[in-house]
């Protein structure tokens, strides 16, 4: 009898062990959220790292710095730019405003942004026009790819000291890649929620997949970083793949994407290339 009980106990232990292994397999195929900035997901045969965007407090502080009165909402701050062009300016998003004193080389680096989808009414240029009241718009099923690369033709320097001549193709500009943007249509609170916003974006460098970023459903400036290197001639591609549904429209909107690298490029570039000295040599 005792032998039978021992055998039965061993069988039960084996069964429980198999159940635990099965449960572990199921967990692998679901989303697991931890307390860091990442969600680890797995879809059957591959693990995928997903980065969570965070609030860009630097850009938001800059947007508010020239406005004396405290305004009720971020939408009210955005509107100030329509009243006075630079009153809600962000150096981090757009580059130095109103002064060229002691400019650094990284402030001399700008992005140019393009897309595979052309919207004649809500242009891709709206995403980089330094105007919070405009937006780039597309439909969720459009399979949009937004391409971001250095604008080597835009520079405070020219001739032999232009960015195109100075920077070699293998020059590391960012490591890791950092980017800020304003999700949704932030012309007003009503338009923000009525229109659709981006939820997830796949990030590629030179057409090679790097990470997926989960954006916040907020009208504030947000930022993210992905574990990849960005060099002079590289192309960053953002591919929106999921969305926060608008209460009225299925138009997906993005108001702004950072166009200046002054606060995100490698600081070492400012030692290698002294912009003020180069300007004096021209």
RAFEN-V779493 format. One record per residue. N is the residue number from 1. PSI is psi in degrees with one decimal (NA if undefined). NEAR is the number of other C-alpha atoms within 8 Angstrom. Layout:
N/PSI/NEAR  N/PSI/NEAR
This chain:
1/-44.7/4  2/-38.9/5  3/-43.1/6  4/-40.8/7  5/-40.3/8  6/-44.4/8  7/-44.0/8  8/-41.4/8  9/-41.8/8  10/-39.6/8  11/-43.7/8  12/-42.0/8  13/-42.5/8  14/-41.9/8  15/-45.5/8  16/-37.5/8  17/-42.4/8  18/-38.8/8  19/-40.9/8  20/-42.1/8  21/-41.0/8  22/-41.7/8  23/-39.8/8  24/-40.3/8  25/-41.2/8  26/-38.8/8  27/-37.8/9  28/-31.2/9  29/13.5/10  30/169.4/9  31/132.5/10  32/125.5/8  33/129.9/7  34/-170.8/7  35/2.6/5  36/-166.9/5  37/13.6/8  38/149.7/11  39/132.5/13  40/122.8/11  41/160.3/13  42/131.4/12  43/91.3/9  44/-88.2/5  45/3.0/5  46/144.0/6  47/143.2/8  48/131.2/10  49/129.0/10  50/126.9/12  51/138.1/14  52/128.8/12  53/155.7/13  54/166.4/9  55/133.2/8  56/85.5/11  57/-28.9/7  58/-50.3/7  59/-40.5/12  60/-40.6/11  61/-39.7/8  62/-38.4/12  63/-32.9/13  64/-14.9/9  65/-28.8/8  66/3.7/8  67/117.0/8  68/-44.0/5  69/142.7/4  70/123.4/5  71/154.8/7  72/-41.6/5  73/165.7/6  74/-28.6/9  75/-35.8/11  76/-35.8/9  77/-43.9/12  78/-38.9/14  79/-24.3/11  80/-28.3/11  81/-25.7/14  82/-27.2/7  83/-45.5/6  84/123.2/7  85/-43.3/9  86/12.5/7  87/-26.9/10  88/37.8/15  89/147.2/11  90/117.2/11  91/-37.7/11  92/-39.6/13  93/-45.5/12  94/-10.8/11  95/170.9/12  96/136.2/9  97/133.5/7  98/-2.6/4  99/137.1/5  100/12.8/6  101/125.0/4  102/42.9/5  103/140.7/9  104/163.1/11  105/-38.4/12  106/-25.8/13  107/-11.2/13  108/5.5/13  109/127.2/15  110/152.4/13  111/150.9/12  112/141.7/9  113/133.8/11  114/173.8/9  115/154.5/10  116/-12.1/7  117/126.7/8  118/119.2/7  119/112.4/10  120/-28.3/5  121/-43.0/4  122/85.2/10  123/157.3/12  124/-26.3/14  125/-19.2/9  126/-22.0/13  127/-11.7/14  128/29.8/12  129/7.1/7  130/22.8/7  131/113.0/9  132/-18.2/12  133/-2.5/10  134/161.8/12  135/152.1/16  136/134.2/14  137/139.9/12  138/169.4/11  139/153.3/8  140/-29.2/11  141/14.4/4  142/-20.5/7  143/55.0/8  144/141.7/10  145/116.6/11  146/120.7/11  147/132.1/11  148/126.6/11  149/166.6/11  150/136.6/11  151/89.4/9  152/-12.1/10  153/-11.0/6  154/117.0/7  155/153.1/11  156/-12.3/7  157/157.4/10  158/177.6/9  159/-134.9/6  160/-14.7/6  161/8.0/10  162/157.5/12  163/-37.1/12  164/-35.5/8  165/-37.0/9  166/-45.6/8  167/123.3/8  168/160.2/8  169/-26.7/7  170/10.0/7  171/123.7/8  172/120.3/10  173/-41.5/11  174/143.1/12  175/101.4/11  176/176.1/10  177/130.2/11  178/139.4/10  179/139.1/10  180/152.1/12  181/167.6/13  182/111.4/13  183/144.6/19  184/-177.6/15  185/103.0/16  186/21.7/16  187/-31.9/12  188/163.7/8  189/-41.1/8  190/-46.5/6  191/-31.5/10  192/-49.0/14  193/-25.9/9  194/-33.4/10  195/162.0/17  196/145.8/17  197/158.8/16  198/135.9/17  199/-53.5/13  200/141.7/12  201/129.8/14  202/135.2/14  203/129.0/13  204/149.5/12  205/119.9/13  206/43.5/8  207/8.2/8  208/126.0/6  209/135.5/8  210/-63.8/11  211/168.4/13  212/134.6/12  213/133.2/13  214/115.0/11  215/155.8/13  216/149.6/10  217/64.8/9  218/149.0/5  219/-2.5/12  220/159.2/10  221/132.8/13  222/158.0/14  223/158.1/12  224/160.3/12  225/144.9/10  226/150.0/10  227/79.1/9  228/159.2/9  229/140.1/10  230/120.4/14  231/174.7/11  232/-51.4/12  233/11.6/8  234/157.3/10  235/123.1/11  236/130.8/13  237/129.5/14  238/123.9/11  239/101.2/11  240/130.9/13  241/-15.0/11  242/163.5/9  243/154.2/12  244/122.3/9  245/133.7/8  246/152.3/12  247/-16.9/8  248/-38.9/6  249/154.0/8  250/13.2/10  251/122.9/11  252/129.6/14  253/140.6/15  254/124.7/16  255/-45.0/17  256/149.1/15  257/139.2/12  258/133.0/13  259/-10.5/11  260/143.6/15  261/11.6/15  262/-37.8/13  263/5.8/8  264/-18.9/8  265/165.2/11  266/126.2/10  267/-27.9/7  268/-22.7/6  269/-29.3/11  270/-26.6/11  271/-37.0/7  272/-39.4/6  273/103.8/8  274/106.6/10  275/-45.4/11  276/-37.3/9  277/-41.2/7  278/-37.2/11  279/-37.3/9  280/-24.3/6  281/-19.9/5  282/NA/7
